[in-house]
Amino acid sequence: MSETLSTGSLKTLFRFPFRQPGWQSRFMVGSLLSVANYVIPILPSIWTGGYLVRIVRQTVRGEEPALPAWDDWAR
């Protein structure tokens, strides 16, 4: 648990959304939902929060962080 945060690890964290194919559409859906949160306060934040939980669970399991597809809206 004594991991240090280096500039290399920060670069990896900030670059992971842009490394996989199809990232533009996934990023755009998330951005639109985030903007819609200002118009409809509750509903979009539920979906974006669930999406962030999916990314955190991937990382906790030791998988490479990646943007999952927006295919499971009910989950």
C-alpha positions, 0 to 999 in steps of 0.5 A: 500500500505504499505506492507513490504517485509519479508523473508516469502514472499520472500520464497513464491515468490521463491518457487511458480514455484516448488510447482505444478505438472508438473512444470518440463516441464513448467520450461524446455520450459521457460529455452530453450526459454531463451537460444534460445534468445541468438541464435535468439534474438527477437522471443523467448523473445516475448514468454517469455515476454508474459508468464511473463505477464500471471504470473503477471496478475494472481498475480494482480488478487489476484490468487495464483502465478503459472506457466501456461501451454505453451498452448496458443502461439499466445496470 
